[in-house]
């Protein structure tokens, strides 16, 4: 699902890091070596149909590589 993040991501929490990240091998092949972490947070997002929602997002992040592969895991009620 394509989305555009509007504003900043709030309430960021660490889900997994290092060997705890299951997709580490795939992330390394696609984006390069790094200290991969999986995080979650809450942000306002605009979906492809133009609607705006507050949602819980999950993504991967590594120093020097940045945030990759955002996913909406739980749309919150507005």
Secondary structure, 3 states (H helix, E strand, C coil): CCEEEEEEEEEEEEEEEHHHCCCHHHHHHHHCCCCCEEEEEEEEEEECCCCEEEEEEEEEEECCCEEEEEEEEEEECC
